[in-house]
Amino acid sequence: MSDKLIGIACLTGFFGDAGLQLLSKYNGIGADIIGATSGWGLKPYFKLHGSFESLCIAAGMMSMFYIFYLYVLRLPPVLYYLALYGIILDLLFRKFRLFPTLDGYYKALNYFWSGFWGAIPMMLPVMIAPNL
């Protein structure tokens, strides 16, 4: 069961990053509403790592986050635990600048919104496959 969740987390990271890459390049009507014209401050990150490397980083990180959560912390895959875990991870990434190219992202988003977007990908695998 946990292995399937880790696989889903990996795919969530991969496809979520692909979506962010597309949105950060989008310049159509309403682009300012979804933050694409600014790229949410993600453009320097994508420029440094490139499209494919970014996909692999996101997939690997989501897998590692889930492995740590399930096997090291031994926490159950419950949505509100995962949301809190995602918020804590986001705060750690912001505080310790684990990816300096994400400085623009953290400048573009306040603590609430970056925490919100940190929680969503952690919750998605359980929302996709709630019975695992």
Secondary structure, 3 states (H helix, E strand, C coil): CHHHHHHHHHHHHHHHHHHHHHHHHCCCCCHHHHCCCCHHHCHHHHHHHCHHHHHHHHHHHHHHHHHHHHHHCCCCCCHHHHHHHHHHHHHHHHHHCCCHHHHHHHHHCCHHHHHHHHHHHHHHHHHHCCCC
